[in-house]
């Protein structure tokens, strides 16, 4: 195997880094979904893997605005992985995004699609 070939572990780490790189581009006051990130990265069936990457983002050297990634209908499905029970919501609200019943209000208005926004 050539030195450039990736092992399964390094593929996962590379995918996680790719996810984090996309998440760092989401502007304040906007949100995207796990599936939108997966689709942008060329793996449309990997929304769950994007979720795993978000759960592991504490391993990143740079801060990752994980609060900006929600599920496909705007639910704060990753909220349990934040330091406090309301931290994800508080972070979004500090960016001007209203959250009600654990869901982004006016989700489509705040939705940031990397396929469109990043020109792919």
Biotite code that builds the C-alpha atoms (Angstrom):
import biotite.structure as struc

atoms = struc.array([
    struc.Atom([0.000, 0.000, 0.000], chain_id="A", res_id=1, res_name="UNK", atom_name="CA", element="C"),
    struc.Atom([1.346, 3.428, -0.898], chain_id="A", res_id=2, res_name="UNK", atom_name="CA", element="C"),
    struc.Atom([2.055, 5.984, 1.852], chain_id="A", res_id=3, res_name="UNK", atom_name="CA", element="C"),
    struc.Atom([-0.777, 8.111, 0.455], chain_id="A", res_id=4, res_name="UNK", atom_name="CA", element="C"),
    struc.Atom([-3.348, 5.358, 0.975], chain_id="A", res_id=5, res_name="UNK", atom_name="CA", element="C"),
    struc.Atom([-5.519, 5.997, 3.977], chain_id="A", res_id=6, res_name="UNK", atom_name="CA", element="C"),
    struc.Atom([-6.379, 3.477, 6.643], chain_id="A", res_id=7, res_name="UNK", atom_name="CA", element="C"),
    struc.Atom([-10.011, 3.285, 7.789], chain_id="A", res_id=8, res_name="UNK", atom_name="CA", element="C"),
    struc.Atom([-9.109, 5.271, 10.930], chain_id="A", res_id=9, res_name="UNK", atom_name="CA", element="C"),
    struc.Atom([-7.391, 8.036, 8.977], chain_id="A", res_id=10, res_name="UNK", atom_name="CA", element="C"),
    struc.Atom([-10.332, 8.194, 6.542], chain_id="A", res_id=11, res_name="UNK", atom_name="CA", element="C"),
    struc.Atom([-12.625, 8.794, 9.500], chain_id="A", res_id=12, res_name="UNK", atom_name="CA", element="C"),
    struc.Atom([-10.314, 11.444, 10.927], chain_id="A", res_id=13, res_name="UNK", atom_name="CA", element="C"),
    struc.Atom([-10.084, 13.105, 7.514], chain_id="A", res_id=14, res_name="UNK", atom_name="CA", element="C"),
    struc.Atom([-13.883, 13.077, 7.155], chain_id="A", res_id=15, res_name="UNK", atom_name="CA", element="C"),
    struc.Atom([-14.261, 14.569, 10.631], chain_id="A", res_id=16, res_name="UNK", atom_name="CA", element="C"),
    struc.Atom([-11.785, 17.317, 9.741], chain_id="A", res_id=17, res_name="UNK", atom_name="CA", element="C"),
    struc.Atom([-13.657, 17.984, 6.490], chain_id="A", res_id=18, res_name="UNK", atom_name="CA", element="C"),
    struc.Atom([-16.898, 18.322, 8.481], chain_id="A", res_id=19, res_name="UNK", atom_name="CA", element="C"),
    struc.Atom([-15.275, 20.700, 10.948], chain_id="A", res_id=20, res_name="UNK", atom_name="CA", element="C"),
    struc.Atom([-13.844, 22.786, 8.115], chain_id="A", res_id=21, res_name="UNK", atom_name="CA", element="C"),
    struc.Atom([-17.350, 23.223, 6.660], chain_id="A", res_id=22, res_name="UNK", atom_name="CA", element="C"),
    struc.Atom([-18.891, 24.014, 10.047], chain_id="A", res_id=23, res_name="UNK", atom_name="CA", element="C"),
    struc.Atom([-16.310, 26.745, 10.638], chain_id="A", res_id=24, res_name="UNK", atom_name="CA", element="C"),
    struc.Atom([-17.638, 28.467, 7.489], chain_id="A", res_id=25, res_name="UNK", atom_name="CA", element="C"),
    struc.Atom([-21.247, 28.714, 8.712], chain_id="A", res_id=26, res_name="UNK", atom_name="CA", element="C"),
    struc.Atom([-21.851, 32.404, 9.438], chain_id="A", res_id=27, res_name="UNK", atom_name="CA", element="C"),
    struc.Atom([-23.182, 33.595, 12.786], chain_id="A", res_id=28, res_name="UNK", atom_name="CA", element="C"),
    struc.Atom([-26.954, 33.675, 12.767], chain_id="A", res_id=29, res_name="UNK", atom_name="CA", element="C"),
    struc.Atom([-27.228, 30.774, 10.316], chain_id="A", res_id=30, res_name="UNK", atom_name="CA", element="C"),
    struc.Atom([-27.642, 27.014, 10.745], chain_id="A", res_id=31, res_name="UNK", atom_name="CA", element="C"),
    struc.Atom([-27.254, 23.967, 8.568], chain_id="A", res_id=32, res_name="UNK", atom_name="CA", element="C"),
    struc.Atom([-28.096, 20.294, 8.854], chain_id="A", res_id=33, res_name="UNK", atom_name="CA", element="C"),
    struc.Atom([-26.064, 17.139, 9.207], chain_id="A", res_id=34, res_name="UNK", atom_name="CA", element="C"),
    struc.Atom([-27.416, 15.946, 5.871], chain_id="A", res_id=35, res_name="UNK", atom_name="CA", element="C"),
    struc.Atom([-26.545, 19.172, 4.044], chain_id="A", res_id=36, res_name="UNK", atom_name="CA", element="C"),
    struc.Atom([-22.948, 18.866, 5.214], chain_id="A", res_id=37, res_name="UNK", atom_name="CA", element="C"),
    struc.Atom([-22.807, 15.189, 4.219], chain_id="A", res_id=38, res_name="UNK", atom_name="CA", element="C"),
    struc.Atom([-24.202, 15.989, 0.768], chain_id="A", res_id=39, res_name="UNK", atom_name="CA", element="C"),
    struc.Atom([-21.695, 18.813, 0.298], chain_id="A", res_id=40, res_name="UNK", atom_name="CA", element="C"),
    struc.Atom([-18.850, 16.459, 1.195], chain_id="A", res_id=41, res_name="UNK", atom_name="CA", element="C"),
    struc.Atom([-19.997, 13.970, -1.441], chain_id="A", res_id=42, res_name="UNK", atom_name="CA", element="C"),
    struc.Atom([-21.451, 11.458, 1.011], chain_id="A", res_id=43, res_name="UNK", atom_name="CA", element="C"),
    struc.Atom([-25.202, 12.139, 0.986], chain_id="A", res_id=44, res_name="UNK", atom_name="CA", element="C"),
    struc.Atom([-25.949, 9.097, 3.136], chain_id="A", res_id=45, res_name="UNK", atom_name="CA", element="C"),
    struc.Atom([-23.498, 10.058, 5.866], chain_id="A", res_id=46, res_name="UNK", atom_name="CA", element="C"),
    struc.Atom([-25.578, 12.466, 7.971], chain_id="A", res_id=47, res_name="UNK", atom_name="CA", element="C"),
    struc.Atom([-25.100, 10.229, 11.009], chain_id="A", res_id=48, res_name="UNK", atom_name="CA", element="C"),
    struc.Atom([-21.329, 10.279, 10.471], chain_id="A", res_id=49, res_name="UNK", atom_name="CA", element="C"),
    struc.Atom([-21.493, 14.089, 10.408], chain_id="A", res_id=50, res_name="UNK", atom_name="CA", element="C"),
    struc.Atom([-23.253, 13.844, 13.776], chain_id="A", res_id=51, res_name="UNK", atom_name="CA", element="C"),
    struc.Atom([-20.423, 11.698, 15.114], chain_id="A", res_id=52, res_name="UNK", atom_name="CA", element="C"),
    struc.Atom([-17.942, 14.287, 13.859], chain_id="A", res_id=53, res_name="UNK", atom_name="CA", element="C"),
    struc.Atom([-19.866, 16.994, 15.682], chain_id="A", res_id=54, res_name="UNK", atom_name="CA", element="C"),
    struc.Atom([-19.853, 14.919, 18.873], chain_id="A", res_id=55, res_name="UNK", atom_name="CA", element="C"),
    struc.Atom([-16.075, 14.616, 18.540], chain_id="A", res_id=56, res_name="UNK", atom_name="CA", element="C"),
    struc.Atom([-15.388, 18.269, 17.709], chain_id="A", res_id=57, res_name="UNK", atom_name="CA", element="C"),
    struc.Atom([-13.932, 18.865, 21.169], chain_id="A", res_id=58, res_name="UNK", atom_name="CA", element="C"),
    struc.Atom([-10.838, 17.099, 19.765], chain_id="A", res_id=59, res_name="UNK", atom_name="CA", element="C"),
    struc.Atom([-10.292, 19.932, 17.294], chain_id="A", res_id=60, res_name="UNK", atom_name="CA", element="C"),
    struc.Atom([-7.529, 22.409, 18.085], chain_id="A", res_id=61, res_name="UNK", atom_name="CA", element="C"),
    struc.Atom([-9.677, 25.278, 16.794], chain_id="A", res_id=62, res_name="UNK", atom_name="CA", element="C"),
    struc.Atom([-13.146, 26.029, 18.161], chain_id="A", res_id=63, res_name="UNK", atom_name="CA", element="C"),
    struc.Atom([-15.989, 24.549, 16.121], chain_id="A", res_id=64, res_name="UNK", atom_name="CA", element="C"),
    struc.Atom([-19.384, 26.341, 16.224], chain_id="A", res_id=65, res_name="UNK", atom_name="CA", element="C"),
    struc.Atom([-21.253, 23.065, 16.684], chain_id="A", res_id=66, res_name="UNK", atom_name="CA", element="C"),
    struc.Atom([-24.412, 24.868, 17.791], chain_id="A", res_id=67, res_name="UNK", atom_name="CA", element="C"),
    struc.Atom([-24.970, 25.831, 14.140], chain_id="A", res_id=68, res_name="UNK", atom_name="CA", element="C"),
    struc.Atom([-25.594, 22.213, 13.068], chain_id="A", res_id=69, res_name="UNK", atom_name="CA", element="C"),
    struc.Atom([-29.110, 20.877, 13.630], chain_id="A", res_id=70, res_name="UNK", atom_name="CA", element="C"),
    struc.Atom([-31.211, 18.114, 12.147], chain_id="A", res_id=71, res_name="UNK", atom_name="CA", element="C"),
    struc.Atom([-33.108, 18.360, 8.851], chain_id="A", res_id=72, res_name="UNK", atom_name="CA", element="C"),
    struc.Atom([-36.149, 20.005, 10.428], chain_id="A", res_id=73, res_name="UNK", atom_name="CA", element="C"),
    struc.Atom([-34.248, 22.407, 12.667], chain_id="A", res_id=74, res_name="UNK", atom_name="CA", element="C"),
    struc.Atom([-34.351, 20.416, 15.909], chain_id="A", res_id=75, res_name="UNK", atom_name="CA", element="C"),
    struc.Atom([-31.433, 20.846, 18.306], chain_id="A", res_id=76, res_name="UNK", atom_name="CA", element="C"),
    struc.Atom([-30.743, 17.114, 18.182], chain_id="A", res_id=77, res_name="UNK", atom_name="CA", element="C"),
    struc.Atom([-27.153, 17.564, 19.360], chain_id="A", res_id=78, res_name="UNK", atom_name="CA", element="C"),
    struc.Atom([-28.047, 19.620, 22.446], chain_id="A", res_id=79, res_name="UNK", atom_name="CA", element="C"),
    struc.Atom([-27.334, 16.722, 24.833], chain_id="A", res_id=80, res_name="UNK", atom_name="CA", element="C"),
    struc.Atom([-23.675, 16.801, 23.790], chain_id="A", res_id=81, res_name="UNK", atom_name="CA", element="C"),
    struc.Atom([-23.108, 20.363, 25.040], chain_id="A", res_id=82, res_name="UNK", atom_name="CA", element="C"),
    struc.Atom([-21.737, 21.205, 28.488], chain_id="A", res_id=83, res_name="UNK", atom_name="CA", element="C"),
    struc.Atom([-25.107, 22.350, 29.825], chain_id="A", res_id=84, res_name="UNK", atom_name="CA", element="C"),
    struc.Atom([-28.682, 21.334, 29.021], chain_id="A", res_id=85, res_name="UNK", atom_name="CA", element="C"),
    struc.Atom([-29.505, 24.702, 27.403], chain_id="A", res_id=86, res_name="UNK", atom_name="CA", element="C"),
    struc.Atom([-26.085, 25.725, 26.106], chain_id="A", res_id=87, res_name="UNK", atom_name="CA", element="C"),
    struc.Atom([-26.762, 24.949, 22.432], chain_id="A", res_id=88, res_name="UNK", atom_name="CA", element="C"),
    struc.Atom([-29.950, 27.018, 22.533], chain_id="A", res_id=89, res_name="UNK", atom_name="CA", element="C"),
    struc.Atom([-28.234, 29.851, 24.422], chain_id="A", res_id=90, res_name="UNK", atom_name="CA", element="C"),
    struc.Atom([-25.411, 29.982, 21.870], chain_id="A", res_id=91, res_name="UNK", atom_name="CA", element="C"),
    struc.Atom([-27.869, 30.120, 18.965], chain_id="A", res_id=92, res_name="UNK", atom_name="CA", element="C"),
    struc.Atom([-29.947, 32.788, 20.676], chain_id="A", res_id=93, res_name="UNK", atom_name="CA", element="C"),
    struc.Atom([-26.810, 34.864, 21.285], chain_id="A", res_id=94, res_name="UNK", atom_name="CA", element="C"),
    struc.Atom([-26.424, 34.854, 17.481], chain_id="A", res_id=95, res_name="UNK", atom_name="CA", element="C"),
    struc.Atom([-29.985, 36.080, 16.935], chain_id="A", res_id=96, res_name="UNK", atom_name="CA", element="C"),
    struc.Atom([-31.632, 32.722, 16.225], chain_id="A", res_id=97, res_name="UNK", atom_name="CA", element="C"),
    struc.Atom([-34.860, 32.098, 18.095], chain_id="A", res_id=98, res_name="UNK", atom_name="CA", element="C"),
    struc.Atom([-35.400, 28.619, 19.460], chain_id="A", res_id=99, res_name="UNK", atom_name="CA", element="C"),
    struc.Atom([-38.727, 27.345, 20.706], chain_id="A", res_id=100, res_name="UNK", atom_name="CA", element="C"),
    struc.Atom([-39.449, 23.837, 21.989], chain_id="A", res_id=101, res_name="UNK", atom_name="CA", element="C"),
    struc.Atom([-35.913, 22.758, 21.097], chain_id="A", res_id=102, res_name="UNK", atom_name="CA", element="C"),
    struc.Atom([-36.365, 23.790, 17.437], chain_id="A", res_id=103, res_name="UNK", atom_name="CA", element="C"),
    struc.Atom([-35.071, 26.715, 15.362], chain_id="A", res_id=104, res_name="UNK", atom_name="CA", element="C"),
    struc.Atom([-37.882, 29.177, 14.629], chain_id="A", res_id=105, res_name="UNK", atom_name="CA", element="C"),
    struc.Atom([-38.014, 30.115, 10.925], chain_id="A", res_id=106, res_name="UNK", atom_name="CA", element="C"),
    struc.Atom([-35.563, 27.319, 10.133], chain_id="A", res_id=107, res_name="UNK", atom_name="CA", element="C"),
    struc.Atom([-35.663, 27.876, 6.358], chain_id="A", res_id=108, res_name="UNK", atom_name="CA", element="C"),
    struc.Atom([-34.905, 31.578, 6.825], chain_id="A", res_id=109, res_name="UNK", atom_name="CA", element="C"),
    struc.Atom([-31.759, 30.746, 8.806], chain_id="A", res_id=110, res_name="UNK", atom_name="CA", element="C"),
    struc.Atom([-30.757, 27.672, 6.779], chain_id="A", res_id=111, res_name="UNK", atom_name="CA", element="C"),
    struc.Atom([-27.277, 27.823, 5.254], chain_id="A", res_id=112, res_name="UNK", atom_name="CA", element="C"),
    struc.Atom([-26.820, 25.287, 2.447], chain_id="A", res_id=113, res_name="UNK", atom_name="CA", element="C"),
    struc.Atom([-23.126, 24.643, 1.783], chain_id="A", res_id=114, res_name="UNK", atom_name="CA", element="C"),
    struc.Atom([-23.930, 23.402, -1.733], chain_id="A", res_id=115, res_name="UNK", atom_name="CA", element="C"),
    struc.Atom([-25.320, 26.841, -2.587], chain_id="A", res_id=116, res_name="UNK", atom_name="CA", element="C"),
    struc.Atom([-23.253, 29.067, -0.323], chain_id="A", res_id=117, res_name="UNK", atom_name="CA", element="C"),
    struc.Atom([-19.918, 27.479, -1.182], chain_id="A", res_id=118, res_name="UNK", atom_name="CA", element="C"),
    struc.Atom([-20.710, 27.287, -4.882], chain_id="A", res_id=119, res_name="UNK", atom_name="CA", element="C"),
    struc.Atom([-20.674, 23.558, -5.473], chain_id="A", res_id=120, res_name="UNK", atom_name="CA", element="C"),
])
